[in-house]
């Protein structure tokens, strides 16, 4: 879901960890995190099956996904 360029697999300096956090409203959390200065590498997107996700990196270079389950 994240392009290879954004993942930076050839960068040997950064050891990346990938975290996923489930939230009730991805768009709300995205706006709040952006307001606080989070560096998003992919804005909120609806995935196959209805999942809504967004991805950002923290100051240490770790990748975070905020994920919302499909609405019923």
Helices and strands as residue ranges (DSSP letters): H 4-7, E 18-22, H 26-35, E 39-46, G 48-50, E 52-57, E 63-68
